[in-house]
Amino acid sequence: MNMLTVDDMDLNGKTVFIRVDMNVPIHPDTLKIIERIRISEASTTIKELEHARVVVGSHQGRVGRYDYTDLSQHAEILEGMIGRKVMFVEDVMGPEARRRIEGMKDGDVLLLDNLRFCAEENYEFAPKDAANTVMVRRLARFMDACILDCFPSAHRAHPSIVGFPYLLPACAGRLVAREVQSLDRVLTVAKGPYVVILGGSKISDRLEAIETLIQGGRADKVLLTGLISIIFLMAQGRFKANKLGIKEEALVEKARKLMQKYPNVFMLPVDYATENNGERVEKNLDEFTDDDTILDIGSKTIESYEKVISGAGTIFMSGPAGAFEREQFAYGTKTLLEIVARSLSTTIVSGGHMTAALQRFGLSDKVDHISTAGGALVLYLAGKKLPMMEVLEMAYERVAAKA
């Protein structure tokens, strides 16, 4: 695709809105940031803009979740990474945010608060409609240009992603340019069989990803771990809903339809790990009681999955197999990553949690492509058009038409 990069724009002395993705893992108990990779990625382009007035926008978490927090911690970490002051404002588009933007000088960096504190940022729009949202209208008049450097959110048509480029000159940041180039290089050598390993807790996103990859010819086998594997077991009637407290029957029904539509694609765990007096205990499915909490996949599951992984031509892994933040329940995630890393396949690992896991287990240099993106990467692999990429192409064509 055609897109402009920061090399194509003179941003010195300009007020620039840069949309990054610093949506990072937050510890559920302390509410402290436990992994900084996406902030580090965001810092690259921001650090370069030494002679511009840089207004940074990002989201964190989802409404109603424990990780739906302000960005004050992010500002402190970003400041250390770029080596200059990062101002933080507890506002997004209100009077205080606008006052702070107006008062900026060249070289200043201002981080707005969590964009999802604005209701509009939790919905998706066509670019023209996004440009007409209150948030974009209020902020765009202070900006000279827009940089999109949020590949993990590239599949979202949120106002901050597709609205500003409709009104302002726009280009891709360093992360986006690097990600697209690297992915395209990896995909030129990718071959089947395609094995997908999906875990994590974002069930609806994973269900969408599965069908997208299968339809796009990128998933011959899907090995499930994490919470999504429980949904599929519930769909088979092999696990009770009350053991998880999940009441999303629509998700279970979607899983049931996927298995019916693609009967030979899915593999599910045969055992899981739970906790007993602080110790890891592995149990077969039929041994679980209502008092047990599933925290990881078991050894038998890993053994059966390894046989499939060893015969893959291309492996895509996204989402941890369990509560890998806790040492005794990191086994599933760590072992699967080790199996993937020593395979002779083309290997792609995605998602912020998995990027952190690779670093933690010393495996980052053992896979072909690492991306903090999750859903966006899935859609890109399947050949789908991403809203962020579409508006970047729009911005390129707008400039080309004037040339």
Buried (B, 14 or more C-beta within 10 A) or exposed (E): EEBBBBEEBEBEEBBBBBBBBBBBBBEEEEEEBBBBBBBBBBBBBBBBBBEBBBBBBBBBBEEEEEBBBEBEBBBBBBBEBBEEEBBBBBBBBEEEBBEBBEEBEBEBBBBBBBBBBBEBBBEBBEBEBBBBBEBBBBBBEBBBBBBBBBBBBBBBBBBBBBBBBBBBBBBBBBBBBBBBEBBEEBBEEBEEBBBBBBBBBBBBBBBBBBBBBBEBEBBBBBBBBBBBBBBBBBBEEEBEBEBBEBEBEEBBEBBBEBBEEBEEBBBBBBBBBBBEEEEBBBBEBEEBEEEBEBBBBBBBBBEBBBEBBEEBBBBBBBBBBBBBBEEBBBBBBBBBBBBBBEBEBBBBBBBBBBBBBBEBBEBBEBBBBBBBBBBBBBBBBBEBEBBBBBBBBBBBEBBEEEE
